[in-house]
Amino acid sequence: MGECLFCAAVSGSLDVTPVYTSESVFAFLDHRPVFKGHVLVVPREHVEVLADLASDQVGPYFLEVQKIAVAVESALGAGGTFVALNNKVSQSVAHLHTHVVPRTKGDGLRGFFWPRTKYESPDEAVSYAKRIADVLAS
């Protein structure tokens, strides 16, 4: 079995559109976003599921997720965010990751059906990442 996709993203060997990095997390745009600006937040160290995250890292991890959720909302003028993680079931990559999805009233997202969209170009993806990163940097 090859390297974990998200470990590859963290190491830079998988081409992703980064949004934010810190000592403990790496955040990047989902390549199949529910809505444009959909960010994945992953621990920099390989952790498969929430139960495997060291107890002293749970708080710091979710503080980073909170910071990114606030930035997504602010940067994109979203009405809010949907923040979620799958644990084993429906977890497409076996590396803990939290989805931060920008939301607007009437956006059509219902329950846990996640329709996916695409960025029109790599430049469009980079522009979304930059808007979020700029808020995080300020």
Secondary structure, 3 states (H helix, E strand, C coil): CCCCHHHHHHHCCCCCCEEEECCCEEEEECCCCCCCCCEEEEECCCCCCHHHCCHHHHHHHHHHHHHHHHHHHHHHCCCEEEEECCCCCCCCCCCCCEEEEEECCCCCCECCECCCCCCCCHHHHHHHHHHHHHHHHC
